[in-house]
Amino acid sequence: MNGLQPWLAPYAAYLMRFFPELRVTSVYRSYSEQLELWRNRARNPYPVAPPGRSYHGYGRAWDAVGPIESLQRAGAIWESWGGTWGGRIGDPIHFQA
């Protein structure tokens, strides 16, 4: 969970310990990394925010891949803690606060 805001990292790490089948694939993204994703968004199966509008750029989001059932359960728990899960907008791999 390197790259997350210090106040957020312990919560995210705690959640991911419940789901060892999930693998974190992206945390912090620089402006240029987000720009590259934005430019190639037509080939991305998940929604991509423009640079400056992604919570990844602020260390407040992470993506995880794994079985959809696990993502849904993790998303429900994350939301019960006050976080936002991207599964509500077609982005089941995205978690943010």
C-alpha angles and dihedrals in degrees: 000000000000109000098040121116109272092244092052103042097076092053093048093046091049091052093048091052087066090057110045089166089068119085121203109229105172136020121152117020125191121228091258093049090051090046090054091051090047092051090051097040093119088069095045117094090208130064115268124204119218117256112284093025100070118096087217088074090059097046090250100113143054137184125220131184130207141096112348091231090058092046090052093050092046089047092052091051092046091052091048086058091053099263128127121246118202093217087088089066101036096274105106094167094060127094125174144165 
